[in-house]
Amino acid sequence: MNHPARPLPIFAVLLALVFCFGSQARAQIVAIGASNVAGRGVSSSDAWPAQLEVMLAAKGRNVHVTNAGINGDTNAGMLARLDSAVPEGTRIVLLDRFGGGWNARRLGRGDQNAELAAIEAKLRSRHIRVIPMWWNAVLRNYVQPDHIHFTPEGHRVVAAHMLPAVVGAVR
């Protein structure tokens, strides 16, 4: 028995259009590193990955910046958790190239250059753009009393300095 074709309900058509064209896909960005990525000693909204997301939104960029920082992490630790911390679909990784090596030396684990190189190579093999976290001696003016971890203003300085590179990467 043949049934005549029925037109799709207008709701189904509109729903399909929304999924296909209605919203621009969000660029997935992951910030990975140690305590100054995680935001040790400040609120999660004051950590530079969250501040960067707000700055990107103000520039009209529809992005989400996932904070995959872990206090006390090393480059070897970041390498071990890279696949779980940087999910499929990630386009950009903001990489802390300093904190993990510093923690490893503090723990007596020596130079972490091989692990850092392996992190970058693995990300690039997945066609993920790597943007190093901005570091500069000026950040010494923006540290908490422990002289290691950034204040909210220090996190803002990092985010502001990273903003142009990230804006260029999410065109």
C-alpha positions in Angstrom: 0.0 0.0 0.0 1.5 3.3 -1.1 1.1 6.3 1.1 1.2 9.8 -0.4 4.3 11.8 0.7 3.4 14.1 3.6 5.2 17.4 3.9 7.5 17.6 7.0 6.0 19.6 9.8 7.3 23.2 9.9 8.9 22.5 13.3 11.1 19.7 12.0 12.3 21.9 9.1 13.1 24.8 11.4 14.9 22.5 13.8 17.0 21.1 11.0 17.9 24.7 9.8 19.0 25.7 13.3 21.3 22.7 13.6 22.7 23.2 10.1 22.9 27.0 9.9 21.5 28.7 13.0 24.6 29.0 15.1 28.2 29.3 14.4 30.2 26.4 15.8 32.2 27.2 18.9 35.9 26.9 18.5 37.3 24.5 21.1 40.4 25.8 22.9 42.1 24.0 25.8 44.6 25.6 28.1 46.9 23.0 29.6 49.6 23.4 32.2 50.3 23.7 35.9 49.1 25.9 38.7 49.2 29.3 36.9 46.9 27.8 34.3 44.7 26.2 36.9 44.4 29.5 38.8 45.9 28.5 42.1 44.9 31.0 44.8 42.3 32.9 42.6 38.7 32.1 41.7 38.1 30.1 38.5 36.6 33.1 36.8 39.8 35.1 37.5 42.2 32.5 36.0 43.6 33.6 32.7 41.7 30.9 30.6 38.4 32.2 31.8 39.4 35.9 31.4 40.6 35.1 27.9 37.3 33.5 27.0 35.5 36.7 28.1 38.0 38.9 26.1 37.4 36.7 23.0 33.6 37.0 23.3 34.0 40.8 23.6 35.9 40.6 20.2 33.0 38.6 18.7 34.7 35.2 18.8 32.3 32.4 19.7 34.8 30.2 21.7 35.0 28.1 24.8 38.4 27.9 26.6 38.6 24.8 28.7 40.9 25.1 31.7 42.9 21.8 31.9 45.5 23.2 34.4 46.5 21.1 37.4 48.3 22.4 40.4 51.8 20.9 40.7 51.7 19.2 37.3 54.8 18.4 35.3 55.4 18.1 31.6 55.5 14.3 32.0 52.1 14.5 33.8 50.6 16.7 31.0 51.9 14.3 28.4 50.3 11.3 30.3 46.9 13.0 30.4 47.0 14.8 27.0 44.4 12.6 25.3 41.9 13.0 28.0 42.6 16.7 28.6 42.5 17.6 24.9 39.3 16.0 23.4 38.6 15.4 19.7 37.5 18.6 18.0 40.0 20.8 19.9 41.4 23.3 17.4 43.9 25.2 19.6 45.9 24.4 22.7 47.3 27.1 24.9 50.4 25.4 26.4 52.1 26.4 29.6 55.8 25.7 28.6 57.2 26.9 32.0 55.3 25.6 35.0 55.5 21.9 34.3 59.3 22.0 33.9 59.7 24.2 36.9 57.7 21.7 39.0 59.7 18.8 37.7 63.0 20.5 38.6 61.5 21.4 42.1 60.7 17.7 42.6 64.1 16.6 41.5 62.9 15.1 38.2 65.4 17.1 36.1 64.9 18.6 32.7 61.5 18.1 31.1 62.4 19.2 27.5 61.8 15.8 26.0 58.3 15.6 27.5 57.5 19.2 26.4 58.6 18.4 22.8 56.5 15.2 22.9 53.4 17.2 24.0 53.8 19.6 21.1 54.5 16.9 18.5 51.5 14.9 19.6 49.2 17.9 19.4 50.6 18.9 16.0 50.1 15.3 14.7 46.4 15.8 15.6 46.4 19.1 13.6 46.0 21.2 16.7 47.5 24.6 16.7 49.8 25.2 19.7 50.0 28.7 21.2 52.5 29.0 24.1 51.2 30.7 27.2 52.6 34.2 27.5 55.3 34.6 30.1 57.4 37.7 30.8 59.4 39.1 33.7 56.8 41.8 34.2 54.6 39.1 35.8 56.8 39.3 38.9 54.8 42.4 39.6 51.6 40.4 39.7 52.2 37.5 42.1 50.6 36.4 45.3 52.5 36.5 48.6 54.0 33.1 47.6 55.9 34.9 44.8 54.9 32.1 42.4 51.2 32.3 41.6 49.6 35.1 39.7 47.1 37.5 41.2 43.8 38.1 39.3 45.5 41.1 37.7 48.4 38.9 36.7 46.0 36.5 35.1 44.4 39.4 33.2 47.8 40.5 31.9 48.5 37.0 30.6 45.1 36.8 28.9 45.5 40.3 27.4 48.9 39.4 25.9 47.6 36.1 24.5 44.5 37.7 23.0 45.9 38.8 19.6 47.4 35.4 18.9 44.3 33.6 19.8 42.0 36.0 17.9 44.2 35.3 14.8 43.9 31.6 15.3 40.1 31.5 15.5 39.1 33.5 12.4 
